[in-house]
């Protein structure tokens, strides 16, 4: 055992330092199976103080540290980079399991970075409250990982992304300093807001160990609606009409025939509306049963399913939530999450297939779904070699050309670091680099993520 591994073992316990290649392997591949790299070991601290010890051990030796939560990322940001100058220490936050009693008076809760979204949401629900972020990967995605990427999810149009839930944070700098601002005060104008700075920082500024999070009054779900539409323009227009009539709208999801067919094949599900449609809008309405009755005010398409009970709503949601799983079963996908102004989203979609096939060849399969209420489309391409980035660049450049962003919720990671300039100006990138240099002057944390 080297001196670094020995010191790490003294810090977190020998059983929490993994060096066996078979044990390491599960930590070294991201969810897409496109990104991987080498790690000299995995360290699994169980407290902020142990995180501080791990970072000091690594910083003193100039060894890079990659922080990983549930490893549900899709842009290579939570696994070591291939071809790194030296193997990293992978710091897993899964043992940071603090989950305090819900503060029902303030509607807040403190949760450790390793708590999953499913656990947090269940904890809040038991107190009659709701956490605003929800993802299909809720059983694996962690509080720390979703803060680091500012994840959005299916309820973004109702509650906002993770940043909107974040009231305080505990985090550790590379020198072992522990920053803790966890009072959850609604009014606090004492200088820079470091809590918000860490949201979306992708592990490049500090290691998040816990957070103080906003909760919301629990809302009953009145209905889920699945409507067959002609395409993304029709889906956007229908979303806008539902929003105008139903203030309880909390989710609006878009899917297309190609993705639905994959889901049906993988999960053995029936055709949802009796006959196929080019695309579909899935909406969820919160509120009393009277809210569901107001759907009669909306000009819904003839082929529309409305589910009022829990089982029926879950059956409709399965067609959307099983997309990622079904696409992965079909191959190793190129996954791009972009956001386009709603007024231009149809133009973007109209040019997308041509741009993909020009870059990747005529046999590329394009599967599009996403959070249409936020203008967020998940573009998945099957066919090109996993190492070939031509299709990725073509899609991201097309999104930028239509006034969109190259990352709506997955982050930049390693996958998009070379194209950050498509969404950020030179001045913004310089300012971001300066912040990183100030907090991590030796560049130990997640090198190769966000910036090339």
C-alpha positions, 0 to 999 in steps of 0.5 A: 500500500502506498503512502497515499492509500495508507493515509486515506485508510487512516482517515476514513478506515481501511475498509472504505478505501477500495483498490481491488480492480473488480471493486473499482470497475463499477465506479469508473464507467458513467451511466452512458458507458461512453466515458471512463478512466483510471483511478488509483483507489476509491475513498468513501468518507462518512463525514465532512471531516473525513472528506476534509482529510481525503482532500488534504491527503490528495492536495498535499501530493497533487493527486486529482480528486473526482467526486461521485454521487449516484453516478447517474451522470451522462456527460462524463463529469463524475468519472475520471477522464481517459488519458489523465496524467496520473490516476485520480482518487475517486471520492464517493459521497454515498456514505454522507447519509445525514437526513435531519427531521423535517423543519415543518415550520420553515418547510426545510430539511437538511440532507447529506450529499449521499441521500438519494432523491427518492429517500429525500422525497419520501422523507418530506412526504412523511411530513406532509411536504414535497421536495421540488426536484424529481427525476426518473433516476430518483432511486440512484441520483443523490442530493450532492450530484443534483446540486453539482449539476443543478439538475432540473427534472420533470417538475421544473416548470412548477418548482424550478431546478435544484438551484431554486431549492438550495437554501444552504450548503456544507462543502469542503475546499481542497485545503480541508476548510469546511464551509457551512452555511445551513441556517436556511434564512430567507433574508441574508444579504451578507456578501457573496452567495457561495451556496448558489455558486456551488450549484452547477459547479460540477465538482470543480470548486469544492466537495458538497457534503450536505445541503439545507433544502426548501420544501413545498406543500404537498400537492395532490395530483388531479390527473395525468394526460397523454395526447397524441400530436403531430409533432413538437410544434403541436405539443408546445402549443398544447402545453401553452393552452393547458398552462393557460387554463390550468394553474396546477400544471406541474409537468409537461413532457414530450416524446416521439414515436421512435422513443415510444416504440423502443419503450414498448419493445423493452417493457412490453407495453401496449400502444397507449392510444389505440393507434400510433401518433408522430409525437405525444404530450404528457402533462400532469395536473396538481390540485383537487378533482375540480382541476381535472374537470377543467380539462374540458376547457382545453381543446384536447386532441381526439386521441387523448387519455386522461388518468385520474387514479394513481395506477392509471397515472403511473401507467401513462408516465411509464411511456416517458420515464422508461425512455432512458432505459429502453434507449440504453438497451438498444445500444450505447447512445450519444446523449445531448440535453439542449434547451431551445426557446419555445418559439424556435423549437420546431425549427430546431427539430426540423433541422435536427435529423439532417444535421445528425445524419450529415455528421454521423451517417444515414443509419443514425437513429434519432430519439427525442424526448424531454421537458417541453415546458422548459424547452429542454429536449434530450437528443439521443443518437444510436449508431455512431461509434461511442468515441466519435464526437461528430454527432454530438458537436453537430447537435450542440452547434445546431442548438446554439444556432437557434439561440439555445444552450448546450446543456439544460440540466446534465451539465458540461462534464468532460463531454462538452468542455471543448464546446463551452464557448457555444453557450458562454462568452470569453468574458464569462469563461475567464470569470469562471476560470478565475473563480475556480483558480481562487477556490482550487488553485492547484486544480486538484478537483475534477480536472478536465470537467467544465474547462479543457 
